[in-house]
Amino acid sequence: MNSPFQKRLSFRLTRNTVLLAMVLGLLLNIIQVSLDFFHASEAMDQDIQALMEISHSPASQIAYNIDARLAEELLTGLLKHPAIVDARIVDPEDRTLAAASRSHNESRYRWLSDLLFGSERFYSQDLRVPQLVEIPLGELAVNIDTYHYGTDFLNRAAYTIVSGIIKSLVLSALLLFAFYFVLTKPMLRVIEGLREVSPNEPEKARLPVPATHDEDEIGLMVRIINQHLDTIDASLDKLRVAEGELKNYSVKLEREVEDRTREISDKNLALQRGNRALIRAKEDAVRRARSRANFLASMSHEIRTPLNGVLGMLGLTLEGDLDPAQRNRLEIALNAGQSLLGLLNDILDISKVEAGKLNLEAIPFDMRSLVEECTTLHAQKARRENIEVVADIEPTLPEKFIGDPTRARQIINNLIGNAIKFTDQGEVRVSVRQVGSDLRLDVTDTGIGMSPQSLGKIFSPFAQADTDTTRRYGGTGLGLTLCRQLVERMHGQISVESEEHRGTRFTVTLPLPKAQHESQSGERPSPSLAARGVRLLVPHNHPHRHSVERQLKAWGFFVEEGYDLPAGEASETPLLIIDPNDPEALSVAQTWPSDQVIVFDTHVSTDFNPLWQRLALPVRRYQLYRCLNKAAGASEDQLQLQPVMTPARLGRPAQRLLLVEDNRVNQIVAGGLLRKLGYEVDLAENGERALNALNKNHYAAVLMDCQMPVMDGYEATRRIRSNPAWQHLPVIAVTANVMQGDKDACLAAGMSDYITKPYDRQDLKNVIERWTLRRPQDG
C-alpha cells in the first residue's frame, strides 16, 4: 500500500527544511534590503551635496556680479541631473535672482518609492565669495525628485528577494530527491518486507537490511524488528503450550462450575427457607414487643397504684408526732419505696427509648440552677458517707439553654448517684462549662475506679464492673444505660475515663443552644460591695474553695489571703470567708466584725457566733450572693424571696376540689395531701358519681383517675366536655400509667393536664395552682 506523497516522510522533512530555509533566507534578505535602503538614502544625500559643492563657486560669483544670464545657464545645467526638478538662486532678501524647473517623473510604481523616500527633498547652501566671506550673497536652493534613486533601490530589492526565492525552490527540489533516495525509498522497502509477513506465521519472516544502510538508523531499526520477530516466535511456542494446558483447565473448570452451581442452588433454597423463618421471627418479635409494651403499661399501673398508697401513707405518717425510733424506721421505709419508684422509672424510660416513644422537650431552662439543685439534693446523703459533693460551674455559663430540663436532671442525678455509690471517701465534683457551642458536664469521683476490661460494658443494661461490685454496692446497672440512651437521644456524647483505685470521670457533651432572649441574672453584687474585697481563709486543698474563689473573681471581688488583722475602720474591712475546721481561721474570725464573717456550713459544729453568715455546701450562687449582701448590711426584707402564693395566702376561702379515685388507699393519700395544701376535697369512686357530684356542687378543678369501674376517666371527661357549663372546668388526669400513649390519650379525651402516681406534693401543688389560679372563681 503506497502512502500519499504529502504523507511521506521525505516530503515532510523537505517541506519543513525548505520552510525553515525560506524563512531564514527571507529574514536575511529583509536585513540586506534594509541596509541597502539606508545606504541608498545616504548615497542620494551625498550625491546632491557633491553637486551643490561643485556649483557653489560659480553660483557665488553669479550672485556677487548679479549676472542673470550666467545664472540661467548654471541652473539649466543643474536640471540636466535626472533627480533635480527645481533649482534657483535667491538673494539675501529672499528674492529669486534666477530659477529653472521641470516636471516630476510619473510611473505606476512611484507610490512605493514615495512611501520609502518621500516624493522630493530640498537642499540649500549659502553663497559667499572668498574675498567677502562676511557678506551674505544669498543661497543656492535645489529640489530633487527621489524617484530616480528610489527606482534603483526597488530594482535591487526585487532582484535580491526573487533570487532568494528561486534559490529556496532549487534547494527544496534537491533536498526532496536527496531525502527520497536516502530515507524514503529504503523505508518503503522495509515496509514492503513487513507487508509480506503472514499474520498466521509471523515467526517465519525476517526483514533484509537495505543496501548501504547497515550502520545507520534504518539498519538498526531492521535488526530490532528482527529481534522482536524472534521474541514473537518464542512467545508463540509458549502460547501454544499454554493453550493446551488451558483446554485441560477449561474442562476441569466446567466440571467444577457444574458442581458449584448445584451447591449454590441447594444453598439458595436453604436461604429462602431461612428468609421465610426470619420473616416469621420478625413478626413474632413485633408481637412480643407489643405484648411487652402492654405488659409494661399494665405493670406500671398495677405497681404504682399500691406504691402510691405506701409512699403517700408513709409521707403522711412522717408529718405526725413520732418518737425517733419510729421516725427512723418510717424514713427507711420511705427511702426504700422511693428507690423502688426510681428503679421502676428507669425500666420504663429505657423501654420508651428502645421503642422510640420518648419525646424530648425544647424549652428554656436554667442549667446552673438545675446542677445546683441536683448537687444539693445528693450532698446530705454523701456527707453521711464522708463524701463532699462539689458544684464547680463556670461563672460565665449562659443563664438559659434550650432543651429538656427533666431529662437533663435525670442524667445529672444518675451520674452523681452512681459516683457517690462507688466512692468510699473523698469528693464527687460536678463541673459545668461551655465548650464552643456545646455544654460540657464532667462528674469526677475519687472512688474505686474501673479496670479497662470493665469500661467496655459499663453502659450495658443490668451490667456492672464485676459480680463483686454488685454484691458489695448493689444496684441494677440501669442508671448508666439510661444516661447513655438519653444523651444519644439529645444528640450528645457520653464517655468515661477510669483507673482502678484512682477514681472515675464521666464526661457528657450536649449540643444545647443558648436561649435567644436570655435574661441577665440579677445575682451580682454592687460595685461598692465588690470594692471592699474578700479575705478567703480556706485551705487550698478544700474541695469547695476553687468554685467560690472563681465566682468571687468573676463578680469583680479582690480576693486576698492572710491571717493578719485588718487596719482601719470596721466598715472598710473586707468580708471574711472561713473554713470552720481551720482553728487559725476561727481565731481570726473571733476578732473580725461579727456581721462581716461568712462561714462554710459543714454541719460539724453548731457553736458558731449567731451573727456569722452560714454558707451551705455545696455552694449555690444565689446563696453566696445572699450571704455577701447580708454581710454587707442588707436587710432581711431585701433578701427575702417572694413567697409562694397558696389559696390561703391569697386571702381567699379554701377552694373545693373533686377527687375521682376508686382505690381507698389513694383516696386517703391524695385527700390528706390536698387538705394539707389548704383545699376542701370531695370524693367520687367512679366517673358516674363524679358527674352526679358536678351537677350538685361547684368545684375549682377535678382530679380524675383513668382506670375505674362503672365509668372510666376518659369517658367521664368526654361527658364533662360535652356539657357547655363545664367547657372550661380544669380536669387533671391522675394516673399510674406513664407511657407516652397514656398521656396522649388523656389529652385527646379533653383533660387539661396530666400528673402521675405516686403523688408528689410539689408537683400536685404546682399543677393545681396553675389551673385554679388562672381562671376566675364564680361567686
C-alpha positions in Angstrom: 0.0 0.0 0.0 1.6 3.3 -1.2 1.2 6.3 1.0 0.2 9.7 -0.4 3.0 11.9 -1.5 2.1 14.6 1.1 2.2 12.0 3.9 5.7 10.7 3.1 8.5 11.4 5.5 10.8 12.7 2.8 8.2 15.2 1.7 7.6 16.4 5.3 11.3 16.6 6.0 11.8 18.6 2.8 8.8 20.8 3.4 9.9 21.6 7.0 13.6 22.2 5.9 12.6 24.4 3.0 10.1 26.4 5.0 12.8 27.0 7.6 15.4 27.9 4.9 12.9 30.2 3.2 12.0 32.0 6.4 15.7 32.3 7.3 16.5 33.5 3.7 13.6 35.9 3.7 14.8 37.3 7.1 18.3 37.7 5.7 17.0 39.3 2.5 14.9 41.8 4.5 18.0 42.7 6.5 20.0 43.1 3.3 17.3 45.2 1.7 17.0 47.4 4.9 20.7 48.0 4.8 20.6 48.9 1.1 17.7 51.3 1.8 19.7 53.2 4.4 22.7 53.1 2.0 20.6 54.4 -0.9 19.2 57.3 1.2 22.7 58.2 2.3 24.1 58.0 -1.3 21.3 60.2 -2.5 22.2 62.9 0.1 25.9 62.6 -0.7 25.3 62.9 -4.5 23.3 66.0 -4.2 25.6 67.6 -1.7 28.6 66.9 -4.0 26.7 68.6 -6.9 25.9 71.5 -4.7 29.6 71.8 -3.7 30.6 71.9 -7.4 28.0 74.6 -8.2 28.8 76.7 -5.1 31.7 78.8 -6.5 30.1 79.8 -9.8 26.8 80.4 -8.1 28.6 82.7 -5.6 30.3 84.7 -8.4 26.9 85.0 -10.3 25.2 86.2 -7.1 28.1 88.7 -6.5 28.0 90.1 -10.0 24.3 89.7 -10.3 24.7 88.1 -13.8 21.3 86.7 -14.8 22.4 85.1 -18.0 25.1 83.1 -16.3 22.7 82.2 -13.5 20.2 80.7 -16.0 23.0 78.7 -17.7 24.1 77.3 -14.3 20.6 76.4 -13.3 19.8 74.9 -16.7 22.9 72.8 -16.3 21.8 71.6 -12.9 18.4 70.5 -14.3 20.2 68.0 -16.6 20.8 65.9 -13.4 18.0 63.3 -13.6 16.9 63.9 -10.0 16.8 67.7 -9.9 13.4 69.2 -10.8 13.8 72.7 -9.5 16.9 75.0 -8.9 17.1 78.7 -8.0 19.4 81.4 -6.7 17.9 83.6 -4.1 19.3 87.0 -2.8 19.6 87.8 0.9 16.2 89.5 0.9 14.7 86.1 -0.3 14.1 87.4 -3.8 14.6 85.0 -6.7 17.6 86.1 -8.8 17.2 83.2 -11.3 15.2 79.9 -11.4 14.7 76.8 -13.5 12.4 73.8 -13.1 10.8 70.8 -14.8 8.1 68.3 -14.0 8.3 65.1 -11.9 8.7 61.7 -13.4 5.5 59.7 -13.4 5.2 55.9 -13.0 2.7 53.3 -11.6 5.3 52.3 -9.0 6.1 55.8 -7.9 3.9 55.4 -4.8 6.2 52.8 -3.4 9.3 55.0 -4.0 7.5 58.0 -2.4 6.5 55.8 0.5 10.1 54.8 1.2 12.0 58.1 0.3 9.3 60.7 0.1 8.3 62.4 -3.2 11.0 65.1 -3.1 13.8 66.6 -0.9 15.0 70.2 -0.5 18.7 71.2 -0.3 20.2 74.7 0.1 23.6 76.2 0.5 24.7 79.8 1.5 26.6 81.7 -1.2 29.8 83.6 -0.3 33.0 84.7 -2.2 36.4 84.2 -0.6 37.2 87.9 -0.6 34.0 88.9 1.2 33.2 86.0 3.5 31.3 88.1 6.0 28.9 89.4 3.4 25.9 87.1 2.6 25.2 86.9 -1.1 22.0 84.7 -0.9 21.7 80.9 -1.3 21.5 78.1 -3.9 18.3 76.1 -3.4 17.6 72.7 -5.1 14.5 70.4 -5.0 15.1 66.9 -6.1 12.7 64.1 -7.2 13.6 61.0 -5.2 12.0 58.6 -7.8 15.4 58.4 -9.6 17.1 57.0 -6.6 14.0 55.0 -5.4 13.8 53.2 -8.8 17.4 52.0 -8.4 16.7 50.8 -4.9 13.5 49.0 -5.8 15.2 47.2 -8.7 18.0 45.9 -6.4 15.5 44.9 -3.7 13.3 43.0 -6.1 16.4 41.2 -7.5 17.5 40.2 -4.0 14.1 38.8 -3.0 13.3 37.0 -6.2 16.8 35.4 -6.4 16.4 34.2 -2.8 13.0 32.6 -3.5 14.4 30.9 -6.6 17.4 29.6 -4.5 15.0 28.2 -1.9 12.9 26.4 -4.6 16.0 24.9 -6.1 17.2 23.8 -2.7 13.8 22.2 -2.0 13.9 20.2 -5.1 17.4 19.0 -4.4 16.5 18.1 -0.8 13.3 16.3 -1.9 15.3 14.0 -4.2 18.0 13.5 -1.6 15.6 12.6 1.2 13.7 10.3 -1.1 16.6 8.2 -2.2 18.4 8.3 1.2 15.5 7.9 3.6 12.1 7.3 2.0 13.0 4.6 -0.6 14.8 2.4 2.0 11.9 2.8 4.4 9.4 1.8 1.7 11.4 -1.3 1.1 11.3 -2.2 4.8 7.6 -1.6 4.8 7.1 -3.8 1.8 9.0 -6.5 3.7 6.8 -6.1 6.7 3.7 -6.2 4.5 4.8 -9.6 3.2 4.9 -11.1 6.7 2.0 -13.5 7.2 -0.2 -12.8 10.2 -0.6 -16.5 10.8 3.1 -17.3 10.8 4.9 -14.1 11.7 7.8 -16.1 13.3 8.9 -17.4 9.9 9.6 -13.9 8.4 12.8 -11.9 8.6 13.5 -8.5 7.1 16.5 -7.8 4.8 18.7 -4.8 5.6 18.7 -2.2 2.7 22.0 -1.7 0.9 24.3 1.0 2.2 22.2 1.1 5.4 24.0 -1.5 7.5 25.3 1.0 10.1 22.7 3.8 10.1 19.3 4.1 11.9 17.4 2.2 9.2 19.7 -0.8 9.6 19.4 -0.6 13.4 15.6 -0.5 13.1 15.5 -3.6 10.8 17.7 -5.5 13.3 15.5 -4.6 16.2 12.4 -5.7 14.2 14.0 -9.0 13.5 14.8 -9.4 17.2 11.1 -8.8 18.0 10.1 -11.3 15.4 12.4 -13.8 17.2 10.7 -13.0 20.5 7.3 -13.4 18.9 8.4 -16.8 17.7 9.4 -17.9 21.2 6.2 -16.4 22.7 4.0 -18.3 20.2 5.6 -21.5 21.1 4.9 -20.8 24.8 1.3 -19.7 23.9 0.6 -23.0 22.1 1.8 -24.9 25.1 -0.4 -22.7 27.4 -3.4 -23.2 25.1 -3.1 -26.9 25.5 -2.9 -26.6 29.3 -5.8 -24.1 29.2 -8.0 -26.6 27.4 -7.4 -29.1 30.2 -8.1 -26.5 32.8 -11.3 -25.5 31.0 -12.6 -29.0 31.1 -11.9 -29.2 34.8 -13.4 -25.8 35.4 -16.6 -26.7 33.6 -17.0 -29.7 35.9 -16.3 -27.5 39.0 -18.8 -24.9 37.8 -21.4 -27.6 37.5 -20.7 -28.9 41.0 -20.7 -25.3 42.5 -23.9 -24.5 40.6 -25.7 -27.4 42.2 -24.3 -26.3 45.6 -25.4 -22.7 45.2 -28.9 -23.9 44.1 -29.1 -26.0 47.3 -27.9 -23.1 49.4 -30.4 -20.7 47.7 -33.2 -23.0 48.6 -31.9 -23.1 52.2 -31.6 -19.3 52.2 -35.1 -18.9 51.0 -36.3 -21.1 53.8 -34.2 -19.1 56.3 -35.7 -15.8 55.0 -39.2 -17.2 55.5 -38.1 -18.2 59.0 -36.7 -14.7 59.7 -39.9 -13.1 58.5 -41.9 -15.3 60.8 -39.4 -14.5 63.6 -39.7 -10.7 62.9 -43.5 -10.9 63.1 -43.2 -12.8 66.3 -40.8 -10.2 67.7 -43.2 -7.4 66.8 -46.0 -9.2 68.5 -43.7 -9.8 71.6 -42.7 -6.1 71.6 -46.3 -5.1 71.5 -47.1 -7.5 74.3 -44.2 -6.2 76.3 -45.4 -2.6 75.8 -48.8 -3.6 77.0 -47.3 -5.5 79.9 -45.2 -2.5 80.9 -48.2 -0.2 80.8 -50.2 -2.7 82.9 -47.3 -3.3 85.3 -46.8 0.4 85.7 -50.4 0.9 86.7 -50.5 -2.2 88.9 -47.2 -1.3 90.7 -47.7 2.4 91.0 -51.2 2.1 92.5 -50.2 0.3 95.7 -46.8 2.1 95.7 -48.6 5.4 95.7 -50.5 4.2 98.8 -47.4 3.1 100.5 -45.4 6.2 99.9 -48.3 8.5 100.5 -49.2 6.9 103.8 -45.5 7.0 104.9 -45.3 10.7 104.0 -48.5 11.5 105.9 -47.3 9.5 108.9 -43.9 11.2 109.0 -45.7 14.6 109.3 -47.2 13.5 112.6 -45.6 13.3 116.1 -43.3 10.3 116.3 -40.6 9.1 118.6 -37.1 9.0 117.0 -37.1 5.2 116.6 -40.4 5.2 114.8 -39.4 8.1 112.6 -36.1 6.4 111.7 -37.9 3.2 110.6 -40.5 5.1 108.6 -37.8 7.1 106.8 -36.0 3.9 105.9 -39.2 2.5 104.5 -39.9 5.7 102.6 -36.4 5.7 101.1 -36.8 2.1 100.1 -40.1 2.9 98.4 -38.6 5.9 96.6 -35.7 3.6 95.4 -38.2 1.2 94.1 -40.0 4.0 92.3 -36.7 5.1 90.8 -36.0 1.6 89.6 -39.5 1.4 88.0 -39.0 4.8 86.3 -35.6 3.7 84.9 -37.1 0.5 83.5 -39.9 2.3 81.9 -37.7 5.1 80.5 -35.3 2.5 78.9 -38.3 0.8 77.4 -39.6 4.1 76.0 -36.2 4.9 74.4 -35.9 1.5 72.8 -39.4 1.7 71.5 -38.7 5.2 70.1 -41.6 6.7 72.2 -39.5 9.0 74.4 -40.3 12.6 73.4 -37.9 15.4 74.4 -38.9 18.9 75.3 -37.3 22.0 73.8 -37.9 24.8 76.3 -35.7 27.4 78.0 -34.3 26.3 81.4 -31.5 27.3 83.8 -28.7 24.7 83.7 -26.9 26.4 86.6 -29.9 26.1 88.9 -30.6 22.6 87.8 -27.0 21.4 88.6 -27.0 23.3 91.9 -30.3 21.6 92.9 -29.0 18.2 92.0 -25.8 18.6 93.9 -27.6 19.9 96.9 -30.1 17.0 96.8 -27.3 14.5 97.0 -25.0 16.4 99.3 -26.7 15.4 102.6 -26.6 11.7 101.8 -23.0 12.0 100.6 -21.9 13.9 103.7 -23.1 11.0 105.9 -20.6 8.8 103.9 -17.8 11.3 104.5 -18.0 12.4 100.8 -18.1 16.0 99.6 -20.3 16.9 96.6 -18.9 20.0 94.8 -20.6 22.1 92.2 -17.9 23.7 90.0 -19.9 25.8 87.5 -18.2 28.2 85.1 -19.2 31.8 86.2 -19.7 32.9 82.6 -22.1 30.0 81.8 -25.2 31.3 80.0 -28.3 31.6 82.1 -30.7 29.8 79.8 -30.4 26.9 77.4 -33.0 25.3 75.1 -33.6 21.6 75.9 -35.4 19.1 78.1 -34.7 20.0 81.8 -36.4 16.9 83.1 -34.1 14.5 81.1 -31.0 16.7 81.8 -31.8 16.5 85.6 -32.2 12.7 85.2 -28.8 12.4 83.6 -27.1 14.5 86.3 -28.8 12.8 89.1 -27.9 9.3 87.8 -24.3 10.3 87.3 -24.0 11.9 90.8 -25.8 9.0 92.5 -23.5 6.5 90.7 -20.4 8.4 91.7 -21.5 8.6 95.3 -22.4 4.9 95.4 -18.9 3.8 94.3 -16.9 6.3 96.4 -15.9 5.4 100.0 -14.3 8.8 100.8 -13.1 12.0 99.1 -15.2 14.0 96.8 -17.6 14.0 93.8 -17.1 17.1 91.6 -19.6 18.2 89.1 -18.0 20.6 86.6 -20.1 22.5 84.0 -18.7 24.8 81.3 -19.4 25.8 77.7 -17.1 24.5 75.0 -17.8 26.2 71.7 -21.5 25.8 71.0 -21.8 22.7 73.3 -22.4 22.3 77.0 -19.8 20.0 78.8 -20.6 18.3 82.0 -17.9 16.3 84.0 -18.7 14.2 87.0 -15.5 13.2 88.7 -15.1 11.0 91.8 -12.3 9.6 93.9 -13.9 6.2 94.2 -12.9 2.6 93.4 -12.5 3.2 89.7 -12.7 0.6 87.0 -10.4 -1.7 85.1 -10.0 -1.3 81.3 -12.0 -4.6 80.8 -14.9 -3.2 82.8 -15.1 0.1 80.8 -16.3 -1.8 77.7 -19.6 -3.0 79.4 -20.3 -0.1 81.8 -23.2 1.2 79.7 -24.8 -2.2 79.1 -28.1 -2.8 80.8 -28.0 -4.8 84.0 -24.2 -4.8 83.9 -21.7 -3.5 86.5 -17.9 -3.7 86.6 -18.0 -7.3 88.2 -20.0 -9.5 90.4 -18.1 -8.5 93.5 -19.1 -4.9 92.8 -22.7 -5.9 92.5 -22.6 -7.8 95.8 -20.8 -5.0 97.6 -22.6 -1.9 96.3 -25.8 -3.2 95.0 -27.8 -1.6 92.2 -29.2 -2.9 88.9 -26.9 -1.3 86.3 -29.7 0.6 84.6 -28.7 4.1 85.6 -25.7 4.5 83.2 -27.6 2.7 80.4 -30.4 5.2 80.7 -27.9 8.1 80.8 -26.3 6.9 77.5 -29.6 6.5 75.8 -30.9 9.9 76.9 -27.6 11.6 75.9 -27.8 9.9 72.4 -31.4 11.0 72.0 -30.3 14.6 72.8 -27.6 14.2 70.0 -24.8 14.4 72.6 -21.9 12.2 73.6 -21.0 10.4 76.9 -17.6 9.0 77.7 -15.9 7.6 80.7 -12.2 7.6 81.9 -11.3 5.5 84.9 -8.4 3.8 86.7 -8.6 1.3 89.4 -8.4 2.8 92.9 -7.9 6.3 91.3 -11.5 7.3 90.6 -13.7 7.8 87.5 -14.7 10.7 85.3 -17.8 10.7 83.2 -18.0 13.4 80.5 -21.2 14.4 78.8 -21.3 16.8 75.9 -24.7 18.1 74.9 -25.4 20.4 71.9 -27.8 22.7 73.8 -28.4 26.0 72.0 -28.4 29.2 74.2 -31.7 30.9 74.6 -32.1 33.7 72.1 -33.6 36.2 74.6 -31.6 35.3 77.6 -32.4 37.4 80.7 -29.5 38.7 82.6 -29.2 37.4 86.2 -29.7 39.9 88.9 -27.4 37.9 91.2 -24.5 40.3 91.0 -23.1 42.3 93.9 -22.9 46.1 93.6 -19.6 47.7 92.6 -19.3 49.3 96.0 -19.6 45.9 97.7 -17.1 44.3 95.3 -14.7 47.1 96.0 -14.4 46.0 99.7 -12.9 42.8 98.6 -12.9 39.4 100.4 -10.4 37.7 102.6 -10.6 34.0 102.0 -9.3 31.9 104.9 -9.9 28.5 103.3 -7.2 25.8 102.7 -6.1 25.5 99.1 -7.0 21.8 99.1 -10.5 22.4 100.3 -12.9 20.9 97.7 -15.2 24.0 97.6 -12.5 26.7 97.6 -11.9 26.8 93.8 -15.6 27.3 92.9 -16.1 30.0 95.5 -12.9 31.9 94.6 -13.6 31.7 90.8 -17.2 33.1 91.3 -15.9 35.9 93.5 -13.3 37.0 90.9 -16.0 36.8 88.2 -18.1 39.3 90.2 -15.1 41.6 90.4 -14.0 41.0 94.0 -10.4 41.4 95.1 -9.6 38.1 96.8 -6.8 38.2 99.4 -5.4 35.8 101.9 -3.5 36.0 105.2 -4.3 35.8 108.9 -3.2 39.3 109.9 -5.9 41.5 111.4 -7.3 44.4 109.3 -6.2 48.0 110.0 -8.7 50.9 109.9 -12.4 51.2 110.4 -14.6 48.1 110.5 -16.6 49.4 107.6 -13.5 49.4 105.5 -12.5 45.8 106.3 -13.0 43.2 103.6 -15.6 40.5 104.1 -14.2 37.3 105.7 -15.0 33.8 104.4 -13.6 30.9 106.6 -13.5 27.2 106.9 -14.6 26.3 110.5 -12.3 23.3 110.5 -9.3 25.7 110.4 -8.5 26.7 114.0 -6.4 29.7 113.0 -9.1 31.0 110.7 -11.6 30.6 113.6 -9.3 32.7 115.8 -9.1 35.4 113.2 -12.9 35.4 112.9 -13.3 35.9 116.6 -11.6 39.3 116.2 -13.4 40.2 113.0 -16.6 42.3 112.9 -19.2 39.6 113.5 -21.6 40.7 110.9 -18.9 40.5 108.2 -18.0 36.9 108.6 -19.2 34.1 106.3 -18.5 30.5 107.5 -18.8 27.3 105.5 -21.7 25.3 106.9 -20.1 21.9 107.2 -22.7 20.6 109.8 -19.8 19.6 112.0 -20.2 22.2 114.7 -23.1 24.4 115.7 -21.5 26.7 118.4 -20.6 29.5 115.9 -21.3 33.1 116.5 -25.0 33.6 115.7 -24.2 36.8 113.8 -22.0 34.9 111.3 -23.5 34.1 107.9 -23.6 30.4 107.2 -22.9 29.4 103.6 -24.4 26.0 102.9 -22.3 23.5 100.9 -22.2 22.7 98.0 -22.1 26.4 97.2 -25.1 27.8 95.2 -24.5 31.1 93.5 -27.7 32.7 94.9 -26.8 31.7 98.5 -23.3 33.1 98.1 -24.8 36.3 96.7 -27.2 36.5 99.6 -24.5 35.9 102.2 -22.3 38.6 100.7 -25.1 41.2 100.6 -26.3 40.4 104.1 -22.8 40.6 105.5 -22.5 44.0 103.8 -25.6 45.2 105.7 -28.6 44.4 103.5 -31.9 43.9 105.4 -33.7 40.6 105.6 -36.7 42.0 103.8 -34.4 43.0 100.9 -33.1 39.4 100.7 -36.3 37.5 101.3 -37.5 35.5 98.3 -41.0 36.1 97.1 -43.2 33.5 99.0 -45.3 31.0 97.0 -48.9 32.2 96.8 -51.2 29.5 98.1 -55.0 30.0 98.3 -54.8 30.7 102.0 -52.0 33.3 101.4 -54.1 34.9 98.7 -56.7 35.7 101.4 -59.4 33.6 99.7 -61.6 30.8 101.1 -60.3 27.3 100.6 -61.2 26.1 97.1 -63.2 22.9 96.6 -61.7 20.1 94.6 -63.4 16.8 93.3 -61.1 13.8 93.6 -62.3 10.9 91.4 -60.5 7.8 92.6 -61.6 4.2 93.1 -58.7 3.0 95.3 -59.4 3.6 99.0 -55.7 4.0 99.9 -55.2 6.5 97.2 -58.3 8.4 98.3 -56.7 8.7 101.8 -53.3 9.7 100.5 -54.5 12.3 97.9 -57.1 13.6 100.2 -54.6 14.1 103.0 -52.1 15.9 100.7 -54.8 18.2 99.3 -56.2 19.1 102.7 -52.7 19.9 103.9 -52.3 22.2 100.9 -55.4 24.1 102.0 -58.1 22.7 99.8 -61.5 21.2 100.5 -61.9 17.7 98.9 -65.0 15.7 97.8 -64.6 12.1 96.8 -66.2 10.1 93.9 -65.5 6.4 93.3 -66.0 6.4 89.5 -66.9 8.6 86.6 -70.7 8.3 87.0 -70.6 9.5 90.6 -68.3 12.3 89.5 -70.9 13.6 87.1 -73.5 13.4 89.8 -71.3 15.4 92.1 -70.7 18.1 89.4 -74.4 18.5 89.0 -74.8 19.2 92.7 -71.8 21.3 93.6 -69.3 23.8 92.1 -65.6 22.7 92.0 -62.4 24.7 91.2 -60.9 21.6 89.5 -61.4 17.8 89.1 -58.6 15.3 89.7 -59.6 12.3 87.5 -58.2 8.8 87.7 -58.2 7.0 84.4 -58.8 3.3 85.2 -62.0 2.9 87.2 -65.0 0.6 87.2 -68.5 1.6 86.0 -67.2 4.6 84.1 -63.5 5.3 83.5 -61.9 8.7 83.5 -61.7 9.0 79.7 -65.5 8.6 79.2 -66.2 10.8 82.2 -64.0 13.6 80.8 -65.7 13.4 77.4 -69.1 13.8 79.0 -67.9 16.7 81.1 -66.6 18.5 77.9 -69.9 17.8 76.2 -71.7 20.0 78.8 -71.4 23.7 77.9 -71.4 24.6 81.6 -68.2 22.6 82.2 -66.3 23.5 79.0 -63.5 25.4 80.9 -63.5 23.3 84.1 -59.9 22.0 84.7 -59.8 18.2 84.6 -56.4 16.9 85.7 -55.5 13.3 85.0 -54.0 11.5 88.0 -52.9 8.1 86.8 -50.4 5.4 87.4 -49.9 4.9 83.6 -46.8 6.7 82.5 -46.3 5.6 78.9 -46.4 8.3 76.2 -49.6 6.9 74.7 -51.3 7.2 78.0 -50.6 11.0 78.2 -51.8 11.5 74.6 -55.0 9.6 75.3 -55.7 11.8 78.4 -55.2 15.0 76.4 -57.2 13.6 73.5 -60.1 12.8 75.8 -60.2 16.5 76.8 -58.2 16.5 80.0 -56.4 19.8 80.9 -53.2 18.4 82.4 -51.5 15.2 83.4 -49.7 14.0 86.6 -48.5 10.6 87.6 -48.7 8.5 90.7 -47.2 8.1 93.3 -48.2 11.6 94.3 -45.5 14.2 94.7 -46.7 17.1 96.9 -44.9 19.8 95.0 -45.9 18.6 91.5 -49.5 18.2 92.7 -49.5 21.7 94.2 -48.0 23.3 91.1 -50.4 21.7 88.7 -53.5 22.6 90.7 -52.4 26.2 91.2 -51.5 26.5 87.5 -55.2 25.7 86.6 -57.1 27.1 89.6 -55.3 30.5 89.8 -55.7 31.2 86.1 -59.5 31.0 86.0 -61.8 33.4 87.9 -63.9 31.9 90.6 -67.6 32.1 90.3 -69.4 33.6 93.2 
